[in-house]
């Protein structure tokens, strides 16, 4: 992939008559990066970087697209008719192209990590489902009243999923299959195959884990828009909504059965009410119960995944091991052949269990799959499944590619604590009771501000003044920001969402709404400032330290509201929406939010110090303002942002109590490399729902 992009980049650079240094000066991409691309030392160039290089080379639209395709490893087929080329100002078409490249790169990596193509995909077949599971063929085919549609043959294999979907006039397909039968693999292959042959004017297939959707509170299109913003960084105003509303997104809704109990009927009714094409996967029982409660999905065809056969296993399992004089799977295959009603035969009917067995026995050199034939130990299919699920974690953490060397018992405890379907870094602390979180945030903010205020006053006025300031400042900010944090949770939900803007100090800003931000800042600042002023004023009066008293505290709180508004309006000048390349992974989104919070917190000090200095008219006033501004900015960052909640809870408290490792993101990324988790945009997910259930409910 990288060598193709590097060769194409070098060819275009030489055609433009540029050296690597000249291209670097034009594109603002470092010489080291350009050299790395051309030599193959650097992999996976981001779409934003490729666009910078294309702009610097002044490429025409067709050459520009060739460079983007080379970066994504695409070989675009020649269309039967000339494709319409998006105009340079067609921002929505550009956003769709960026999304298509990002989705393809993401799921290609996932397929490689899951070893789906090693040595070849496990056979996944399906046939048309029962007639009672789908709508009338007349509705599916969209024939006019009075006409009759002939039933379609929808049977097929993994490589045929795109042609089968295109055969359905309505474009609405439901895929039913029991746990571990290959529904997610089918969805992944559908997306990759469709993107591999997609023309620029066609829709972009996007996988949505539908289990988190609440159809009683959120419309499907609104929920999809929110997920595009969260998982794919489409934060430019209106971009995600425009892509959904204009029909440029083909949703692949994975996991209908994982929707919360009691919501399946409402979900089915909403899906029927839409006119959009989609692919929906579900376990049969949950889908059929919802159909019995309401009706089948309007204009949707339905297929049912088939079990693996003995021929499938005989062709697959021996080729997953090294060449040996005595193939290790012979005894197992003989048992499957001789006893078609054995527990092992029942278990090996699904790709999930075969994949687990392959990881435990084929990918290791010290395990014999013959132990699966022990009927005293494994007398039922359930006992075999529990064995395979239980041995998977010790196997991949003993033989996997990652480091450091984790203790398996701790790994089980950490993974079991993650729990939810979508593992979002900003929600890791929500497993704690709200009261505990509020107390912990207030304590951390108070300690940080005690140090800041104590050092500031101590350097100016001596040790005694420093101790007083530390006590008053720490108490006031700890209580104030603890209350503000509690209020934010009550009004905003279980967790603070990550900011969807980045701060750029050197580049031109994206136009914002400073007046609206000023008003919001003043309103929020007044509320928080009054709490802070009251707490600080009362504390000072009781302790007799600074002598500001209650009225002084109220005055400071009112002034604080104005400063909040000014800072909010000022920040608009430096904010720009993050794009699809900035949230390629949870770590990327975390890094963007950390940088944004750092800038926001640091701006507080100079602005607040300048305001206090202007009012006080003295150097002491400016110094005091800088100290207070730095403390308040830090308190805001720790208590009112997703990154602050992550830092206090997931990086400090949960590791301190043994529920998570200290290097959380490194651990989660390592779990992805070992095949336990996967990245789904800005969140992590367990690669197998059965494995998640096994770890969270042992």
Number of C-alpha atoms within 10 A of each C-alpha: 14 21 18 18 26 25 16 18 23 19 13 17 19 12 10 14 11 15 13 18 15 14 20 20 13 14 19 13 18 14 17 12 16 21 17 15 24 20 15 16 13 16 14 13 17 18 21 14 15 20 17 16 23 22 14 19 22 12 17 11 14 10 15 18 17 19 24 22 17 22 26 23 20 19 11 15 10 10 10 6 6 7 11 9 13 15 10 9 8 10 12 17 18 15 17 22 21 20 24 24 22 21 23 24 18 17 19 17 13 21 16 12 18 19 15 15 11 14 12 11 14 23 18 21 21 19 16 20 18 10 11 13 23 22 17 18 19 17 18 22 21 16 13 10 8 6 8 13 14 8 13 14 11 21 16 17 15 18 16 15 22 16 14 17 19 12 14 21 16 20 20 21 25 23 23 29 21 16 17 19 23 23 24 20 20 19 22 21 21 23 25 21 17 18 21 16 16 17 17 17 14 15 20 25 26 22 22 21 21 23 16 16 21 17 19 12 8 11 15 18 14 14 19 22 20 16 20 25 24 21 20 27 25 29 21 17 10 12 18 24 19 14 20 18 14 10 15 17 24 19 22 24 21 21 19 24 19 18 19 12 9 9 14 23 21 16 21 21 18 15 20 16 11 11 13 17 21 20 22 24 26 24 21 18 13 17 20 17 13 21 19 12 12 14 18 22 22 20 24 27 31 25 22 25 25 19 20 20 14 17 10 14 20 17 12 19 23 17 16 17 18 13 10 7 6 7 13 20 20 15 16 20 19 12 15 22 15 10 12 12 10 17 21 23 20 17 19 22 19 23 23 21 20 20 20 21 22 20 22 24 20 22 17 17 11 8 13 15 16 15 12 17 18 10 13 7 12 18 14 15 16 14 14 23 20 15 16 22 22 17 15 20 25 18 19 21 21 15 14 19 11 17 10 10 9 14 11 15 10 14 19 16 16 22 21 19 16 24 18 18 18 18 20 18 25 23 20 22 23 15 14 11 9 16 10 10 22 21 16 18 27 27 20 20 28 27 18 20 30 26 18 22 25 25 20 21 21 18 11 13 11 13 14 13 20 22 19 21 25 25 22 28 28 27 22 27 29 29 22 25 28 26 20 22 24 21 14 17 17 12 8 11 10 14 20 20 17 17 20 22 19 20 23 17 11 7 10 11 15 13 11 17 11 18 14 13 20 23 18 17 22 25 16 17 23 23 16 21 27 21 22 30 28 23 24 29 26 22 23 24 17 13 13 12 17 15 14 19 20 19 13 18 24 22 16 20 25 20 20 27 23 22 24 26 24 22 20 24 22 17 19 20 18 20 21 20 19 22 22 26 21 23 25 22 21 24 18 14 26 22 15 22 23 21 15 21 25 16 19 20 20 19 17 27 23 17 21 29 23 20 21 24 19 14 11 14 12 12 13 14 17 23 21 23 24 24 23 22 26 24 27 24 22 24 27 21 24 25 29 24 23 22 29 23 26 24 20 20 22 26 20 14 18 21 16 13 9 12 18 24 22 16 11 17 16 14 20 24 19 19 23 21 19 20 20 23 24 23 23 23 26 24 20 23 23 24 19 17 15 16 21 22 16 14 20 16 9 10
